[in-house]
């Protein structure tokens, strides 16, 4: 999220993933994907830089995580085997389930 300022001076956080577009009319108008609009004091270039920095911060944070997870040991003793399909009401196996017709 980035910090922005409304024309009234109130500060708020905006989820940058919801931005559809931004216009300078001459005030900066941010339109979200749901159609909601915010008029803010910051320029288009300032907002663009903030979005780039925010996303770079996310990538840097993810890169700092230890992504090595212990791999569980395989379990022994179990085995897989085919299970015959059940006959349908008509007395034949359902071919869609891999069964043979009688």
N, C-alpha and C positions, 0 to 999 in steps of 0.2 A: 504494500500500500504506500501511497505517496501523500504528503501533506500539501494541501492547497488552501487558498484563502478566497472566500466569497467576496463579492464587492462590498458587502456590509461589514467586512473585517473579521467575520468569524472564520475560524480555522477548522478544517475537517480532513479526514483521511479518505482516500478514494482507492478502491480496488482497481488496479490498472488492467486486470484481465477482463474487465467489463466495458472498457472503452471501445466504442465502435469508430468514432471519429472526433476530430477537433477542428474548430473553425475560429478564425479571427474576424470579428464583424463590427467594429474594431475590438470589442471586448472578446476575450477568449471563451468560447462556448464548447463544452465537452458533452458529447452525446453518447450515452451508454447503449448497450445492445438492446435494452428493454425500452428505449426511446426517451428515458429520463434525461434531462439536460441540466447542466451546472454551468453557471457563468462565474468565472474566476478572474482574479487579478493577474495571475502568472501568464507569461507569454507562451506561445506554442513551443518555441525553442527551449524555454526553461522546463516545461512539462516533459517534452521529449527527452531532454537530458536526465530528468529525474526518473523517468520510466526506464531508461537504459541503465542507470546506476542501480535502481531497485532490482532489476533482473540480474545484473552482474553480481550483486550482493547475494542473491539466492544461489546462483551458480557457484560462487566462491564458498558459501556455507556448505553446500552439498559436497563439494570437492574435499572439504576438510573432515567429513565424516569417515569413520573407519567402516568401510563397506564389507570387510572380510567377516563372513559369518561361519561359525563352525559347521562343517558338513556332517550330518548325522551318519553314524555307522549303519550299513545295511542290516536289516533284520534277517536272521537265518532261520531255517526250519520250515518256512511256508513255501508253498508252490502253487502255481496256477494250473488249472485244467479246464477243458471245455465242458460246458453244461448243456445237455440236450434240451431242445426247445419243447414246450408243452404243446400237445395237440389242441386245436381250436374246437369249437362246438361241432363243426362239421366232421371232426375226426381226422383232419389233416393238420400237419404242422404249418405254422405261419411262415411262408417263405421270406417275408420282410424281416423276420427276426433270425434269419439264417437257417431255418429248419427245412427239412426235406418234405416234399409232398408224398402222401402214402398212396 
